[in-house]
């Protein structure tokens, strides 16, 4: 599946778009970790929850479910929320 990587994580992938495999969102993130060690921890915390500053969109729809079933033809966009003041 095609995965859009936010600019803040491109130091891991060296690319805007990458390919990853998995039957669930969690599985795709695990495959990204296999390919790019350390990237998953930037998105998922120690309690296996999505970090507050990360958003995941599958085919344009936001999801908060790591168990969400995915197909190879789906597109995952990972977005990092901006904050500051």
Secondary structure, DSSP 4 states (H G I P E B T S, - for coil): -EEEPPGGGHHHHSSSEEE---SBHHHHHHHHHHHSTTTGGGTB-TTS-B-TTEEEEETTEEE--TT-B--TT-EEEEEEPP---
